[in-house]
Amino acid sequence: MSDSKPMYRTHQVWIKPGHRLFAYLDQACQNAKNLYNTTNFYSAPSQARYN
């Protein structure tokens, strides 16, 4: 078996504050960040702080 790591491609789009979708996308990014942080908080490795 190959021991290679997965490669990810990304695409970055900059939306200026004057764009009509800026508020919607800004809120969507904030929600995604909060979900990511909450998931990390409740994940198994973080449970070590309670021991």
Secondary structure, 3 states (H helix, E strand, C coil): CCCCCCCCCCCCCCCCCCCCCHHHHHHHHHHHHHHHHHHHHHCHHHHHHHC
